[in-house]
Amino acid sequence: MSTTHANATDPETETETATETQAGHSAVRTLLRLWPFVRPVRARLFVAAFVAVLASGMGLVFPLVLKWMVDGPVADHDSRGVWLGALWLLLLGLGEALLFGMRRWLVARPLAGVEASMRSALYRRLQRLPVAFHDRWPSGQLLSRATSDLQLLRMFLAFPLTFLFVNAVTILAGVIIMLVQDWSLGLVILGPAVPVLAVCIVFERRYHLVARRAQDQVGDLTTVVEESVLGIRIIKGFGRHRSQARAFRELSRTLRGTELHKARLLSAIWAAIVTLPELAIGAALVLGTVQVADGDLSAGTLVAFLSTALALRWPVDSIGFLLAMSQDAATATERYFEVMDEDPEGAGEVVPGAGAPEGARGTARPAPTGLAADKQRTGEATPPRPGASGAADVGRGLRFHDVSFRYPDAPAGSPPVLDRVDLHIRPGESMALVGTTGSGKTTLTALVPRLHEVTSGRITLDGHDISALPREELRALVAVAFEEPTLFSASVGDNVLMGAGEDAGETELRHALSVAQADFVHSLPQGADTQVGEQGLSLSGGQRQRLALARAVVGKPRYLVLDDPLSALDVHTEAAVEAALRRVLADTTALIVAHRPSTVLLADRVALLSGGRIAAVGTHHELLRTNAEYAWLMAGAEEKTDHDNAGSPHGTDSFEEAAR
């Protein structure tokens, strides 16, 4: 597991290359992609920006009050006027504080809603993205986009977005005030503007790349932490905690170096932005003092001018970290939309009559579409839908028509995983799929519920091409149970009933648990309401597999795809599950990946998959007599079964005895 993080850099390498080619692009263009999420709360954000401008404007009134006090009450020794001026300054300070507090109140709730809506949109997109996407992307990279990146975006919308505008308005208004008071001193203050602008442009380009690198490294670090937690039993079992700790330290050290690089860039721009204006203020102070001494400028005007310049220090000094936060937000936006821009399942497909996005259909059964809808309107008979009865077996059931498959990221010129597979499973028939490890059995089963799309050829259910069926309808017809059972942090009942409709209840749950021989559930502390914990690791492998099997059969599916569903069961439990499964298989059409002879005997016929092609189809006994590869596979499985059952009074002495 210590090398897992190396694979996590593949998407990062792709995105970093794209980032380098776009380094000169404006962050504004990237950040504008947030507008659809911000638009519903735009009114409050505009009001908040206006309030912040008012608050900042009050800060520019302070120097004018000071000028009046110095040239008036102070010069005239009018104590009442001084107290009046002090009262005005106090009221202005209170007003400024109240307005800034109002701005924070205005943006807090809507921006929390923006973050929540963006996170929900990302989660929905992740659910709709094909399995091939999830095979390529490390989970830590996706988690960091849903957490830390969205937090950066909320911070940007709450602070830099407003204050980049507010500070720009404040600086512009302050410069105008200073030029009106004394244009020569105003030009001295404006002197650093050009070099500061040049420094900001250079900083933006360099900081963008470093910020992107840091956020990708956070994703890699998240991946390592997540895998270490989920694989803690393996790490402890093999004593690999030191190697995992080294891998974590290496990534942490790399991230630390990147963050220090960001800090150096930020300190450089901050030094330039702070130093140059300070030098200009110092020069203006000297020149203004000379003018006051010569009688060309009043003391009040000089005080007001310098007070205005000092009031602009915060808006100018903040440019550095506001730009840094904006660049962090821009790279977070890029990373967010890298996922959102991925094509979901079915993108580009033309489903006859489909008038709404797939995700908008909900859980209701789709209405007849295309040819079926036309015939329904005209009163013509429609072809039988998958699972219907009354048609000849030819063309019905589950059929693979010259199906080939190659993984999208496979090297060019590599042989396909599946090569022109032709297979027919008749209605109500169960077919065992047998083959050596790596022959493509699991890949073939994943094509039926369209977890992957065929490269060429087609798959039909009762003559209907599955690519023309809405995915909700297809997956309501086909239930799956994989060799590696996945359970969620929910109750046992909730995990099992995921395979049924919303109206399923206690009766269906009990029946499914009975079929899967999962009666151990009733002895758990809260029965079916017991929380199984993350990944179901509080249960044994056999218990998890039985719950996964119960989830597959609870909805009484018309088509059942089982990928070696009994591999983790002991021989006695396996026999009981097989006896119950025979009753289920009598009412469904099933494709079963099998390794054990006893599982093969569940099926009516057997298909041998070899080299990505169907090498032979027949009954078990036919293939034993006529196919050497199949006989060899079964002999190996028999030897393993005999070895596993050695010493057991209920064990099988031979494969033929098991067959009987």
N, C-alpha and C positions, 0 to 999 in steps of 0.2 A: 504493500500500500504506500510505501514511502516514495514510490515513483509516480503515483497517480497525478500529482500536481503538474508533472511535465506535460501530460496530455491536455491539461486545462488551458494551455497557452495557444492551442490551435485557433480558436475563435479570436483570441487576443491578438495573435500575429496578423490575422486577416484584417481586423479592425484597426490595428496600429498602422499597418501599411496604408490603409485608406485614410487614416487621420493625417499621416505625413504628407500625402498628396493634396490634402485639403487644408494644410496648415495656414495658407494665406487667406482662406475664406473668412468672412466676417462672422463673429460669434452672434451678431444680431440676427443673421439669417437662420442660424440654427435655433436660437431661442424663440423665434417667431412661430416655430412649430408647436409651442405650448399654447398658442392662442385658443384652439378649440376647447381646451380644458379650462382656460381662464375666462373665456367669454361669458359663462353664466354668472360670474361674480364681478364682472368688469365695472359695474356701477359703484360698488363699494370700494374697489381699488382706486377708481378715479377720484371719488370723494376723499379717500385717505390721502392720495397724492396732493389734492388741493389743500387739505388741512395741513399737511406737512409744509407746503409752500407758504401758507399763512404763518405758521410757527416760525419758519426760517426768516420770513420777512420781518417778523417782530424783532428778531435778533439784529436786523440791520437798522431798526429805529433807535436802538440804544445809542449809537454814535451821534445821531442827530440831537437827541436829548442832552447828551454830554456837551455838544457844541453850544447849545442854548444856555446850559448852566454855566459854562466857562466864560463865554462872551457876555452873559447877562448877569445873573445873580452873583456869581463869584467875582466878576470884575467890578460890580457895583456894591459888593459887600452886603448883599441882600440875603439874610439868613432864611427868611420865609420862602424866597424863591428857591433856595437850595433844598429845603425840605419838600417843596412841591415837586422839584425835579426828582428827588429821591423816591417820592411816592409813585411818580410815573414809571421810574425804573423798576420798582417792586411790582407794580401792576403788569408791566410788560413781561417780566420774568415769570409771574404766575400764569399769565395767558399763554406764554410759550410752552410751559410745562404741561398745562392742561390740553393744549392742542396736540402735542406729541403723544400724550397718553391716549387721547381720542383716536389718533391714527393707529396706534397699536391695537386698540379695541376693535376698530373697524376691519382690520386685516386678519386677526387671529382666527376667527371662526370660518370665514370663507376659504382661507388658504388651507386650513386643515381639511376642509371638504374637497379642495382641488387635489391635495395629496391622496386622499382616500379614493377619489374617482380615478386618478391615474393608476393607483395600485390595483384597483378592481379591473380596470381595462387591461392592464398587463397580465393579471391572473387569467382573465377570460381568454386572452390571446394565447397564453401558454397552454391552456386546455384545448385549444383548437389547432395548435401547431402539430404537424405530423410527427410520428415517432422518429423519423430520420433526423429531425431537428434536435430532439432531446438526446439522440445518440451522439450527436456532435458536440453539444454544449454542456460544459460542466455545471452541475447544479449550483455550485458556489457563485459562479458568474451571474447566474439568474437571480439568486438570492440577493446579491449585492445591488443589483439593479432595482430590485423591489424594496430595498430598505435604505441603504446609505445614499444611493443616488437620488431617490425621491426626497429624502431629508434635505439634501443639498438644494434641490429645486424649490422646496418650500421655503428654505432660508433665503434663497435668491429672490423669490417673489415677495417675501415679507420685508426685506431690507434693501439689498442693492438695486432692485428694479425701481423702487420708489426714490431712493436717495441719489441715484445717478441723475435722475431728472431734477429732483429738488435741488441738489447741489449745483447742477448746471445753471438753473434759474437763479440761485442765490449768488453764484459767482458773477453772472452777467449783470444782475442788478447792483451788486457791490461795486463792480468796475465802473458802471455808469455813474453811481453816486460819487466815487472818488474822482472821476474825470470832471464831473460838474464842480466839485469842490476846488480842485486844482489840476489842470490838465497836465502840467509838467510832472508833478509827482505821480499822477496816474500812469503816464508813459513809463516811468521808472518801475512801477509795480508790474506793468505788463511785459517788461523785458524778458523774464524767464519763460513766457508762455510757449514760445516756439521750441526751445530745448526740452521742456517738460512734455510737450506733445510728441516729440520724436522718441523720447524715452518710453512713453506709454505704448507707442506702436511696436517698438522692438520687444518690450516686455510682453505684450499680448501674444505675439507669435511664439516666443520661447516658452512662455508659461503654459500655453495650450497643450503642447506636446507632453510636457512634464506632468500636468494635471491628468491627462488621459492615461499616461503610464501608471500613475499612482492608483487611479481608480481600478484599472485592470488588475493590478497587483493585490488590491484589497479583495477582488473577486477570487483570485488564486488562493489567497490566505483563507478565505471563507470556505473554499472547497476542501482544503486540507483539514480544517477544523471539523467540518461536517462529516467527512469520511472517517476521521479518527473517532468521532463519537459513535457513529453508526457501526464501525468495525472494531469497537473496543474489545470485543471477545477475541477477535483474531490477533489484535495487537498484544493483548495480555497472554493469550495462549502460546504465541510464538516468541514472546519476550522482545517485541519490536518497539517498545516504548522509547528507547533511546534513539533509534533511527528516525522514528516519527518526530521526536523532539528536535533532532538535527534538521530535518526537512522544514519544520516550522520555523526554527531559528534562522535558517537561510532565507526563507521568504520574508520573515520579519526584518532581517537585516537589509534585504534588498529594498523593501518598502520604506524602511527608515532612511536609507540613502536617498531615495526619491523624494521623500518629504523634506529632507534637509536641502535638497536641490531647490525645491519650491521655496523654502524659507530664504535661501540665498538670493534667489531672483526677487522675492518680495522685499527683502532688506535693501537690495540695490535700488529698486525703483523708489522705495520709501526715502532712502537717503537723498536721492536726486530731487524728489518732489518736495521734501522738507527743506533741504539746504538752499536751493535756488530761490524760492520765495522769501526765505528768511534773509538772505543777502539783499534782496530787493527792498524788503522792509527796512533793513538797516541803512541802505543808501538813501531811501526816502526820508528816514528820520534825520539824517545828517543834513540833507538838502533842505528839508522843511524847517529845521532849526535855524539854518542860515537865513532863510527867507523871513522867519519871524523876527530874528535879530535885526534884519534890514528894514523891517516894517512893511514888507511886501505881502505878509500873510498873518492873519490873526491867530492867536494861540488856540482859540476855540476850534478854528478850522483845522489846525494841525492835529489837535486831540481827536476830533471827529474823523479825520482822514486815517490816522493811525489806528483808531478803534475799529474802523471799518475794515482795514487791512487785517487786523488781528482776528476780527469776526470771520474773515474768509479763510483763516488758517485751517479750521476743521474741514470745511468743504474741499479745500485743496489737498490737505494731508490724507484725507480718506480716499482719494482717487486710487491709490495703490491697492488697498485691500478690497475696495469695491470692484476694481477690475479683476483682481484675483478670484473673488467670489463669483463674478460673472463668468469667468473662464471655467471655473469648476462646474458651474451650472450648465454651461454650454457643452462640456464634455459629458456630463451626466445626461443631458438631453440626447446627445448622439448615442450613448450607450442604451438609453431607454428605447429610442426609435429603431435601433438595430434589431431589437426583438419585435417591436410592433410592425416593422416593415416586412418581416418574414411572411411569406405566403401561407395562409392557413390551409387546412385540409380542404380539398375541393376547389381551391382558387383556380380560376380559369376554366373550370368545367361548366358545361352547358347542360343543366338538368332541365328537361322539358317542363315548361310551365312554372319553374321556380321563380316566385316573385319577391322573395325576401331572403336576406342573408341567412345562412344556415343557423347561426346562433340566435336568430330572432324567432325561430319556430317554436321554441319551448319544448315541452315534453309531449304535447298532443300528437297523435298520429297524423302524418301529413295527408292532405287531401289528394285524391287521384290526380295525376298530372299527365300531360302529353297525350299520347294515343289513348290511354285508359280514360282520361277525362273526356276526350272527344267522343268516344264510344258511349260513355255514360250519358252524355248529353243527348246523343242521337238515339239512345235506346238499344244500341247493339250490345251483344254479349262481349264481355271483356275476357281476356285470357286469365287463367287462374293465377292468383298471386302466389308467391312462395309459401309453401306449406298447405295450399289448398288441395282438395282431392277431386277425383273425377276425371283425370287425364291419364294418358298412357305414360308408362315409366320412361319411355324414350324421350330424352330432352328434359325430363323432370329430375328433381333431386339436386344434388350439388355436383357441378361439372367444372373441370378445368380444361379449357380449350387451348391447346398449344401455348401454354403459359411459360413465359421466360421472365426472369427477374435478375437485375443487377443493382447492387446498392449504389445510390447516387454518388457517393464519394469514392467508389472503387477506381483503382488505377485504369487508365485507358488501355484497352487491349486485354484486360484480365478476363478469364472465362466467367460466364454468368453463374450465379449461385443455383438457379433453376433454369433448365434448358428444355424448352418445348415439352412441358409436362401435359400429358393428356390423362385424365382420370375421371371416372364417373361413379358417384356414390348414389345409388338409387334411393327413392323415398322410403323411409323407415329402415334403411340399412345402416349398419355400423361398419366402418372401414378402419382397419388398423394400418398405420403407416410405420414401416420398419426401415431402418438403414443404419449405417455406421455413423459415428460421431462426425459432425461437420458435413453430412450429406445434404442438408437443407431442409430437414423435417420441420424444425421450428419456424423457419422462414416461410415455408409453404402454409403452415397453419395461420401465420400472421397476415397472409394475403386475404383470407376469407372475410374477416371483419374490417378489411381495408386499413389495417395499421400501417401497411406499406402498399404502394400501388404497383400493379404489375408493369413490367417494362414493355412486354408485348403479349398478345393473346388476350383472353378474357375468362372470367369466372361467372358462372350463371347459377342462380337459384330458381329452380322450376322454369328454366328458360329465360329468365330475366337477368340481364347483365347487371352485376352488382354495382358497376360504375354509374349506372343510371338510377340507382336507388338512393334516396336521401340517406345520409349516414345514420340518422336517428332510427329510421325504419329498418335499415340493414342490421344495426346492432341490437334492435329489439327482437329480431328474428334469430340472431346468432349469439349464443353464449359461449364464453371461453373460460378455460382454466389452464393456467400456465404452470410449468414445472416448478418455477420459483414463485411461491405464493406471496402476494403482497397484501398486507393488512394495514389499516389506517388506525390512527389514534382515536378510536371510537369504541362503542360497545360491540360485543360479539354479534348481537342482533343487527345492529346497523351495518356492520361489515357484510353479513350474509345477505341482507335484504337489498343491498346495492344491486344485486342481480335481478330484482323483481320490479314490478310496477309500483306506483305510489299507493295502490289500494291493497298491497300485500300486507298480511298481518301475522298474528301468532300461529295460525294454522299452517300457513305456507312455511314459516320458519321451522316449526317442529318437523314437518315432512322433510324439508331439505336436510336438517341435521340428522334425521333418521337415515336417509339415503346415504349420506356421507359418513355414517357411523361416528358422528360427532356428539355422542351422548355425554361425553366428558363435560360439555358446556353446563349441564344441569348441576354438576358438582362444584362449579366455580362459585366464589363468594356471593356474587349477585346474579348468578345464573347467566341468562343471555344479556343482561344489562351490565355485565362486568366489562370494564374498560381493559382492552388488550394491550394498551401502551404502544409507543412508537414502533412501527414495523412489525408489531405483534411479537417482539422478541421475548415477552414474558411467557410465551407458549413454546412447546417443542416444535421441531420441524414437521413431524407427522400431524400434530394438531393444527398447525397453520395450513397444511395441505388439505386436510379434511374440511376446514372452513372455506377454503378457496373452492373446493369441489361443491360444497353446499351452496355457495354463492352462484355457481354456474348452473345448478339444476333447480334453484328455488323458483325461477320464473317459468318453469316447464317450457323451455325453448323448443322451437321447431328444428333448429339446427344446433348441434353441440360440437365444439372443437376443444379437445382435451389434449394437452401437451404433457404426456407422461405423468398423469395426475396422481399416481400411486407410488411414486419412486421413494418417498420417505416413510412409507408405512411398513410395519412389521408384517410377517406372513399371515398371522391370524386376523389382524385388522384388515389386511388387504383382501382376504377371502370374504370377510363379511361385507366390505364395501363393494366388491365385485358382484356378490349375490344381489345386493340392492340396486346396483347400477344396471344389471340386466333388465330389471323391470322398467327403469327409466329409458334405456336404449330401445326398448320395444316400441316406444311411442315417439321416437325422434330419429332424425338423420344425423349420424355422428361420424366425425373424423378423429381418430385417436392415435396419437403418437405413442408407440409402445416399445419398451425395451425388455420387459419381463415376459416370459412365455405365458404366464397366467393372464396378463393383460391382453395379449394377442388373442387368447381364447374367448375374450368378451366379444370379439368382432365377428361379423358374418363372413367378411373377406379380408384379405391382407394385400397391401401394395408395398412393393420393395422399391425404395428410392436409392439410387446408386449413381454417383457422379452428377447429381442434379437432374436426373431423368428417372422416369418410372421404368424399372427394369423388368418387373413381372407383377402380375395381379392374379390372385386366385385364393382358394381356401388355404388354410394353414397346412392341411395334410397334402394338398396338391403341391404347394411350393416346397414342402419338405422333400417330396419325391423328385421334383423336376428342377429345382434351382439350388445349385451348390452354394452360392453366396448366402442365400436365406438359411439353408441348413447349417452353414458355418456360424451365422449369427445366433441362431437358436441354440446350437450346441454350446456356444460360449455363455449364453444367458442361462442355460440349464446348469452348466458347471457352477456358475456364480450362485444360482439359487440353491443348488445342493450344498455348496459351501456355507451359505448363510443359514441353511436349515439343519446343518450337521448337529447331531446330538439332541435334536428336538423330537420327542415322540410323535409329534404331529407333522413332522417334516415330510417332504416328498422324496422318494428314493430315485425317481427317474422322471424324465419329461413326459413320457407316455403315461405314467401314472397320474401326473398332474393333469394331463389332457383328459383322462377319464374322469 
